[in-house]
Amino acid sequence: MKRILLPTDFSEHAEDALKVASQIAKKNGSEIVILHMLELPHQMSDAITGGASIPETMLFMKKANEMLDEVSARPYLDGIPVTEIVKMDKPVHGIAQVSKDYEIDLIVMGSHGNSGVEELLIGSTTEKVVRNSEIPVLVIKKDIPNFNPGNIIFASDFSDESKKPFEKFLNFIQFFDSKIHLVTICTPNSFKPTHTIEKAMNEFVAEFNLTNYSTHIYNDTNIEKGIINFSNSINADIIGMCTHRRTGFAHFFNGSISEGLVNHAIRPVVTFKI
């Protein structure tokens, strides 16, 4: 893991995420790229047709760079190579572009989650990044002074398409002394007999060199609640899962389990694109 991207809006949640990113970087010998997206109001962003906006734009850029300098000087970042970027773009598009340009291996983001009408109509930047990112995204919900996960969940149906994301998951946790809890959530709408699930999980595990792990079948009313309730039952440190890219009407009507967890789970969530 060479580079970790930390998008920041200079909030407390972004600070929590940066602290976790710093701990991961020290274990992996990684560089941290700290990114601030500067999304100016439309009337101030057209520097070509509205020449008067140029001084305001430069002022915003200057202030953002000053704040990034302050963030990069945090004591917990000592010894970690840090790159600062201020980019003018829509947040999700800009994060994706920087991830590609800098060959980012992991995105770490803070989130406080949304609920109700705000979640339905708007969603969060973090949620949209999880939906669209081609690389793993780790979402941090609170301050974690000692990020050393001992119990990590990987929730899946353990189909063939989950194997490549699971390889990325194993790469992510390789520097932690963690027990992996492989879990399938069985619901009334996605019921499978126990012997069918066990067969799929055993065949899946057989393709990987796993030692410290356990398998679980957990019943609940829906998959998202099942993952959250199971994670509570074992006091998990991280919830890991695959995510599908859903956009437009398909996303509006069907939603996404991973995005729901980003909003509703109190534990860190790490997602891997199928």
C-alpha positions as CSV (number, residue, x, y, z in Angstrom):
1,M,0.0,0.0,0.0
2,K,2.0,2.9,-1.3
3,R,-0.4,5.9,-1.2
4,I,-3.4,6.7,1.0
5,L,-5.8,9.5,-0.1
6,L,-7.4,11.5,2.7
7,P,-10.1,14.0,1.4
8,T,-10.7,16.7,3.9
9,D,-13.2,19.5,4.5
10,F,-11.3,20.4,7.7
11,S,-14.1,19.0,9.9
12,E,-13.7,17.0,13.1
13,H,-14.8,13.9,11.1
14,A,-12.0,14.4,8.5
15,E,-9.6,14.8,11.4
16,D,-10.7,11.5,12.9
17,A,-10.1,9.8,9.5
18,L,-6.7,11.4,9.1
19,K,-5.6,10.0,12.5
20,V,-6.6,6.5,11.3
21,A,-4.9,7.0,7.9
22,S,-1.7,8.0,9.8
23,Q,-1.7,4.8,11.8
24,I,-2.2,2.7,8.7
25,A,0.5,4.7,6.9
26,K,3.0,4.0,9.6
27,K,2.3,0.3,9.6
28,N,2.6,0.1,5.8
29,G,5.3,2.7,5.2
30,S,2.8,4.6,3.0
31,E,2.5,8.2,1.8
32,I,-0.6,10.2,2.6
33,V,-2.1,12.5,0.0
34,I,-4.3,15.1,1.7
35,L,-6.9,16.6,-0.7
36,H,-9.2,19.5,-0.3
37,M,-11.9,20.0,-2.9
38,L,-12.6,23.7,-3.6
39,E,-16.1,23.8,-5.0
40,L,-16.8,27.5,-5.5
41,P,-20.2,29.0,-6.2
42,H,-21.0,29.2,-9.9
43,Q,-20.8,32.9,-10.1
44,M,-17.3,32.9,-8.6
45,S,-15.9,30.0,-10.6
46,D,-16.1,31.4,-14.1
47,A,-12.8,33.2,-14.2
48,I,-13.0,33.6,-18.0
49,T,-16.3,35.4,-18.4
50,G,-16.3,37.0,-15.0
51,G,-12.9,38.5,-14.5
52,A,-13.9,40.0,-11.2
53,S,-13.9,36.5,-9.7
54,I,-10.2,35.9,-10.1
55,P,-9.2,37.7,-6.8
56,E,-11.8,35.8,-4.9
57,T,-10.7,32.5,-6.4
58,M,-7.1,33.2,-5.5
59,L,-8.1,34.1,-2.0
60,F,-10.0,30.8,-1.5
61,M,-7.0,28.9,-2.9
62,K,-4.6,30.7,-0.6
63,K,-6.7,30.0,2.5
64,A,-7.2,26.4,1.6
65,N,-3.4,25.9,1.1
66,E,-2.8,27.6,4.5
67,M,-5.2,25.3,6.2
68,L,-3.6,22.2,4.5
69,D,-0.2,23.3,5.8
70,E,-1.7,23.4,9.3
71,V,-3.2,19.9,8.9
72,S,0.1,18.5,7.5
73,A,1.9,19.8,10.6
74,R,-0.1,17.6,13.0
75,P,2.3,15.7,15.4
76,Y,0.8,12.3,14.6
77,L,1.9,12.8,10.9
78,D,5.6,13.0,11.9
79,G,7.7,10.7,9.8
80,I,5.0,10.2,7.1
81,P,5.5,11.6,3.6
82,V,2.6,13.9,3.0
83,T,1.5,15.5,-0.3
84,E,-1.0,18.4,-0.2
85,I,-3.5,19.1,-3.0
86,V,-6.1,21.8,-3.4
87,K,-8.3,21.0,-6.4
88,M,-11.2,22.9,-7.9
89,D,-13.8,20.4,-9.0
90,K,-16.9,18.6,-7.9
91,P,-15.9,16.5,-4.9
92,V,-16.7,13.0,-6.2
93,H,-15.2,13.6,-9.6
94,G,-12.1,15.3,-8.1
95,I,-11.5,12.5,-5.6
96,A,-11.7,9.9,-8.4
97,Q,-9.3,11.9,-10.7
98,V,-6.7,12.4,-7.9
99,S,-7.0,8.7,-7.1
100,K,-6.2,7.8,-10.7
101,D,-3.4,10.4,-11.2
102,Y,-1.6,9.5,-7.9
103,E,-2.2,5.8,-8.1
104,I,-4.0,5.7,-4.8
105,D,-4.3,2.3,-3.0
106,L,-6.8,3.3,-0.3
107,I,-9.2,6.2,0.3
108,V,-9.9,7.0,4.0
109,M,-12.8,9.3,4.7
110,G,-14.7,10.6,7.7
111,S,-18.5,10.6,7.9
112,H,-21.2,11.5,10.3
113,G,-23.9,9.8,8.2
114,N,-27.3,11.0,7.1
115,S,-30.8,10.1,7.9
116,G,-34.4,10.7,6.8
117,V,-35.1,13.1,3.9
118,E,-31.5,14.3,3.7
119,E,-30.3,10.8,3.1
120,L,-33.0,10.0,0.5
121,L,-32.6,13.2,-1.5
122,I,-29.0,14.2,-1.2
123,G,-26.8,11.5,0.3
124,S,-23.3,12.3,1.5
125,T,-20.1,12.8,-0.5
126,T,-18.6,9.8,1.3
127,E,-21.6,7.7,0.3
128,K,-21.1,8.8,-3.4
129,V,-17.4,8.0,-3.3
130,V,-18.2,4.5,-1.9
131,R,-20.7,4.0,-4.7
132,N,-18.3,5.1,-7.5
133,S,-14.8,4.4,-6.3
134,E,-12.7,1.8,-8.2
135,I,-10.4,1.4,-5.2
136,P,-11.0,0.4,-1.5
137,V,-12.7,3.1,0.7
138,L,-12.4,3.0,4.5
139,V,-15.0,5.2,6.2
140,I,-14.3,6.3,9.8
141,K,-17.2,7.5,12.0
142,K,-15.4,8.6,15.2
143,D,-12.0,9.2,16.8
144,I,-10.0,5.9,17.1
145,P,-6.8,6.6,19.1
146,N,-5.5,3.1,18.6
147,F,-6.5,1.6,15.3
148,N,-5.5,-2.0,15.7
149,P,-8.5,-4.0,14.6
150,G,-8.7,-7.5,16.2
151,N,-12.1,-8.6,14.9
152,I,-12.9,-7.9,11.2
153,I,-16.1,-8.9,9.4
154,F,-16.2,-9.7,5.7
155,A,-19.9,-9.9,4.7
156,S,-20.6,-11.6,1.4
157,D,-22.6,-14.1,-0.5
158,F,-19.2,-15.8,-1.3
159,S,-19.9,-16.0,-5.0
160,D,-17.1,-16.1,-7.6
161,E,-17.3,-12.4,-8.2
162,S,-16.4,-11.8,-4.5
163,K,-13.0,-13.4,-4.8
164,K,-11.0,-10.5,-6.3
165,P,-12.5,-8.0,-3.7
166,F,-11.6,-10.5,-1.0
167,E,-8.0,-10.6,-2.2
168,K,-7.9,-6.8,-1.8
169,F,-9.5,-7.2,1.7
170,L,-6.7,-9.6,2.7
171,N,-4.1,-7.1,1.4
172,F,-5.7,-4.4,3.5
173,I,-5.6,-6.3,6.8
174,Q,-2.2,-8.0,6.3
175,F,-0.5,-5.7,8.7
176,F,-3.0,-6.3,11.5
177,D,-3.2,-9.3,13.8
178,S,-6.9,-9.7,13.1
179,K,-9.4,-12.5,13.2
180,I,-11.6,-12.6,10.1
181,H,-15.3,-13.3,10.6
182,L,-16.8,-14.4,7.3
183,V,-20.6,-13.9,7.4
184,T,-23.6,-14.5,5.1
185,I,-26.8,-12.8,6.1
186,C,-29.9,-14.9,5.5
187,T,-33.2,-12.9,5.1
188,P,-36.7,-13.8,4.2
189,N,-36.1,-12.3,0.7
190,S,-32.8,-14.0,0.2
191,F,-33.3,-17.3,1.9
192,K,-30.9,-20.2,1.2
193,P,-30.7,-23.5,3.0
194,T,-27.9,-23.8,5.6
195,H,-26.2,-26.6,3.7
196,T,-26.1,-24.6,0.5
197,I,-24.5,-21.5,2.3
198,E,-22.0,-23.7,4.1
199,K,-20.9,-25.4,0.9
200,A,-20.4,-22.0,-0.8
201,M,-18.4,-20.6,2.1
202,N,-16.2,-23.7,2.4
203,E,-15.4,-23.7,-1.3
204,F,-14.7,-20.0,-1.1
205,V,-12.3,-20.4,1.9
206,A,-10.5,-23.3,0.3
207,E,-9.1,-21.0,-2.4
208,F,-7.3,-18.8,0.2
209,N,-4.6,-19.5,2.8
210,L,-6.6,-18.5,5.8
211,T,-5.7,-19.4,9.4
212,N,-7.3,-17.1,11.9
213,Y,-10.9,-17.1,10.7
214,S,-14.5,-18.3,11.4
215,T,-17.6,-18.6,9.3
216,H,-21.1,-17.5,10.3
217,I,-24.7,-17.6,9.0
218,Y,-26.8,-14.8,10.6
219,N,-30.5,-14.4,10.2
220,D,-32.2,-11.0,10.1
221,T,-35.0,-9.1,8.5
222,N,-32.7,-7.5,5.9
223,I,-29.0,-7.6,5.0
224,E,-28.0,-4.2,6.3
225,K,-29.6,-4.9,9.7
226,G,-28.1,-8.3,9.8
227,I,-24.5,-7.0,9.2
228,I,-24.9,-4.3,11.9
229,N,-26.5,-6.7,14.4
230,F,-23.9,-9.3,13.8
231,S,-21.1,-6.8,14.1
232,N,-22.5,-5.7,17.5
233,S,-22.7,-9.3,18.6
234,I,-19.0,-9.9,18.2
235,N,-17.9,-6.3,18.9
236,A,-16.3,-6.0,15.5
237,D,-13.7,-3.4,14.8
238,I,-14.3,-3.1,11.0
239,I,-17.0,-4.1,8.7
240,G,-15.7,-5.2,5.2
241,M,-17.8,-5.9,2.2
242,C,-18.0,-5.7,-1.6
243,T,-19.9,-2.9,-3.4
244,H,-21.6,-2.7,-6.7
245,R,-21.7,0.5,-8.7
246,R,-25.3,1.6,-8.9
247,T,-26.4,5.0,-10.4
248,G,-29.5,6.7,-11.6
249,F,-32.9,5.1,-11.1
250,A,-31.5,1.7,-10.2
251,H,-29.8,3.2,-7.3
252,F,-32.8,5.4,-6.3
253,F,-35.2,2.4,-6.2
254,N,-32.9,-0.3,-5.0
255,G,-30.4,1.5,-2.8
256,S,-27.1,0.0,-1.8
257,I,-26.2,-2.1,1.3
258,S,-22.7,-0.6,1.5
259,E,-24.0,2.9,1.3
260,G,-26.6,2.2,3.9
261,L,-23.8,0.9,6.2
262,V,-21.8,4.0,5.6
263,N,-24.7,6.1,6.8
264,H,-26.0,3.9,9.7
265,A,-23.2,1.8,11.1
266,I,-21.2,3.2,14.0
267,R,-18.2,1.1,13.2
268,P,-15.6,1.7,10.4
269,V,-16.7,0.3,7.1
270,V,-14.3,-0.7,4.3
271,T,-15.6,-1.4,0.8
272,F,-14.1,-3.1,-2.2
273,K,-15.5,-2.7,-5.7
274,I,-16.7,-5.8,-7.6
